[in-house]
Amino acid sequence: MGIFKFNTLVCALSLLSLFNLNFVESSHHVFLHLQSKSKHVVDVKQQGRTAYHFQPPKHWINDPNGPMYFNGIYHLFYQYNPKGAVWGNIVWAHSVSKDLINWHALEPAIFPSKPFDQFGCWSGSATVLPGNKPVILYTGIVDSNDTQVQNFAVPANLSDPFLRHWIKPDSNPLIVADDFVNKTAFRDPTTAWMTPDGHWRITIGGRRKHRGMSFLYRSRDFFRWTKAKHPLHSMAATGNWECPDFFPVSTDAAVGLDTSAIGPKVKHVFKVSLDLTRYEYYTIGTYDLESDRYVPDKDTIDGWKGLRFDYGNFYASKSFFDPSKNRRILWGWANESDSTDKDVEKGWAGIQLIPRTIVLDPSGKQLLQWPIEELESLRAENMELGNFELEQGEKVEIEQITAAQADVEVTFSFDSLDKAEPFNETWDRHDAEKICREKKSTVGGGLGPFGLATLASKKLEEFTPVFFRIFKDKDKHLVLMCSDASMSSIEEDKTKMVNGKDAYRPSFGGFVYVDLTDMKISLRSLIDNSVVESFAAGGKTVITSRVYPTMALYGDAHLYAFNNGTETVQIESLSAWSMDKPNHMNQELKD
Ligand code: DQQ
């Protein structure tokens, strides 16, 4: 959802604890004055714009929509405000690519024009039907009360390789909420999957009172849908569910599966974006065909404290199967974390993060995510470092690369776990963020904190550290990963945010469930001017931060590896690359 900013999140969270999860109404309000104000933006500010992340030249973007691979072309649609840098006037913008790196912008594919979507074209997904026919399902807003229905659109001309034009047949809407469904919390249809009986299924997000719901619909022909008596999945006290995603993963190979795959070596993943917290969580489980329900595995956390694709700024994600490389790819949106006024001033807001392949971790207990291999084609100047010792308080600069626009892979190793600090019993084992707030990178420790200081000014007046700290728990060790934006900018942001608070600079955190027997842990960070996406232990834990340095810009940005723990750590190996800009980033496509 558009206008929700992270300081509002803090507010929503305190409301949650105060009122014991009382539901706060959806915040899809349209700020008319902001929209008209931003209409006059002609001057797009370049500072903070990313070089190799997906961004249109200006204006607001949010959720990735309908990603698909069709006849050799990747399509990415996304929620876009063609009139300004705040959420509103939402259309489906459309870009195409042959490699997921170089993108060409086309005209918006779907925009409000019919009674069934005249107040908005919200999120949805694509399905390629048998006979190689793509169909988009999306949520249409039919009135000013935000009443939501599900519509379909088909390509106007299947022989156009870019599928530029889409038709919204007058037989829409395809699905209307029945009397048991809250019409203003009924959105974001998934890619359809076919069950062995040859019938289609989709799931749609919503809520019943405070219970998050993923409604299940069935169809024989894809065009007449019936609601199942029960949802595919639901969970008490989680509020409105947005952008559900439901897909199979292979238990015996590191490959992706078609959305309809089912069988003995297949598990299922269910992800939901929580409107109330603006975070997502997922579980791994079984799709029980008999009951037509998703059942999360025992001992998994199905709720606020569950596993996340990303423990930072990442929302409304959507995956798709890429048959050309047998992989499942995940797209997620990162909102800005500066103020709405700043966004209007910049003339742009929102990026799509680097697409990630997702597979099941060999433990079967979580997913592994990794930036798509195509990203490596942008790697340029390189610096390597190996067997380099970092004693307590030491740091080393990673030179000869463009630190503001880089890809870094590092493996840290250590000789012993003996100096790991005891895990404080009062800490919540599921609230890593709170520990990261308390134990910043400058707070000395035993084994850690060690990691990378990204987007750093020469003397570290501002920097965004991404680091590990290893704790000794009762019978095991716990690895904490933090990505801390709290010192990312010396500028005190006096611009008032929506609710009058200063810039949001969180210390994001997540635990890394990694085996430390070999005494090492790896980290990869994708640094791109105002975003740092970090992958720990081969993609077990991922954290994205949005930051706005004022000194560590372009050539003045530096990158360091550091250790502030008493245990010496080795940089066993480090490879860092400057990252080129793609040749085409959303340039308009010329025939
Ligand atoms: N954004 C869309 C909705 C979705 C929300 C509207 C998630 O369809 O629920 O822009 O960010």
Residues whose N, C-alpha, C, O or C-beta is under 5 A from the ligand:
A	BS01	DQQ	M1 G2 D63 Q79 W122 S123 R187 D188 E242 C243 A316
